[in-house]
Amino acid sequence: MEAPSPQLADRTFTQRFSSTPRGARLARHLTLAQLDTWGIPHGTETAEAVALIVAELAANAVTHGRVPGRDFELRLFLRVGGIRVEVTDTRAERRPPAPGQVPDPTPLAEAGRGLWLVDALADRWEVVDRDPPRKTVRAEIDVTTGCG
């Protein structure tokens, strides 16, 4: 995976997790801890939005991108002006809908809200192919005044 450019990432956090529901929960919890370390406290709007994005992308990696025996990777970038979340899984052939093309979930649907929430919370997001067989879903949140 390419290194972030210096202007993009002032601080980074990278961790691999088992492609299990437990791994997805741990990714969310460690995201909140890392954000707190970076001065973005638990309970703030920014921390909650980033944690929700991580939770949804990690759940998708575990549910749709899982290959037995292979982990998914979480990368967080704190930069001037925002936070980028990247979740990489090992199933490039299972691609989500493009940004802006995520269908609205039906009221009684038991699934289908994850990317809808990412689409609503992120200022930008995209799916990027990696060396096969991997893909990364990136989401960015702009933070213009403080981090709360």
N, C-alpha and C positions, 0 to 999 in steps of 0.2 A: 504494500500500500504506500502511495506516495506521502512524503512528509508535508505537513501544512506549511504554507509560506509564512514568514515571520510576521507579516502584517495581519494574517488571519488569526494565528494562535499565539496569544501571549502566555497562556497556560493550557496544558492538556492533561487529560486523564484517559487511560486506555486499560481495558480489562476484558479478558475472555471469560465466558460463562458457559456452563453446561446448557445444552438445548433442552431444558426442562422447565416446567412452571416454576420450580424453585429458583433456577437460574434467572428467570425473568423477574421474579420478585426481588432477588438480591441485586440485580442491576438497578432497579428503581431505588432501593434503599441506599445503595452506595452512591447513586447520583445525588440524592438529597444530602448525604454526608459530605460529598465533594463540593457541592455548591456552597454549603455552610462554611467549609474550609476556605473557599474563595470569597467569603463575605456576602453571600446571598443566603440569608437565613431561612430556615424552615418556616412555612406558613406565608411567605411573601408570594405575591402573584407570579413573579418570575420563577421562583423555585417550584411552585405547584404546576405551572405550565410545562416547564422542562421535565419534571418528574412524570407527568401524565404522558407526554410525548415518548419518553423513554419506556414507560410501562407498555404503551400500545405497540411501539416498534419492536420491543423485546418479545411481547406476546405473539406478534405476527411472525417473528423469526423462529420462535419455538413451534408455532402451529403450522405455518406454511413453508418455512425455509429450513426445516429440520432434516438433517441427514444423520442417521444413527452414528454415534461415535465422533461427531464433529461439533465443535462449540460455535457460539455466535460471539461477536466482538462488539463492545460498546466503546465509542470514543467521544469524549466531550472536549470542546474547545471553548475557552473563555477568551474573548478578544474585545478590543475597544469597540463598543457599539453593539455587542451581542454575544449570543451563545449558539454554538452549532452542536447538534447531536448527530452521530453517525452510528447506525447499527448494521453490521455486516453479517449475512448468513451464507450458507453454502449451497443454496438452490437458486441458481440464476434463471432457470426456466420458469419459475413461479413468480411472475411480476405483478405488482399491484397496479391499479389504474393510475393514470397520470394525474399530477396536481390539477385541481380544478375539474376533474372528471370523475371524482368519487361520488357515487350515487347517495342520495339521502336515504338513511335507513328507514324502514317502515316501523311504525310505532310498536308493534308487538314482536319484532325480529329479535332473536336471541343472539345474533352476531351482526357484524357489518358496521359497527360504530367506530372501530379503532382508527382507520385512516380518515374517516370523516372528522374525528376529533383532531387528528394531526393537521388536516387541511384547514380546520377552523382556528387552531391555536398558533400554528407556525406562520411566520411572515413569508417564508419560502420553503419549499421542500422538493426533492427530486429523487429519482432512482438512478444509480450509477452502476454500470457493469464493472466488475473487477475480473482479474485473471480467473478464467473459468475454473471451477463452477461457482462463482460467488457474485453477490450483488450487495450494494450498500444503499440504504435509504438514509438520506441526509435531510435534516430539518433545522432551520435557523429561526431564532427569535431575536428581534432587535430590542436592545435595551438602551434607550436614549437618555433617561434621567435616572441616575442611581441604579440600584439593582432590585428594587422592591416592587 
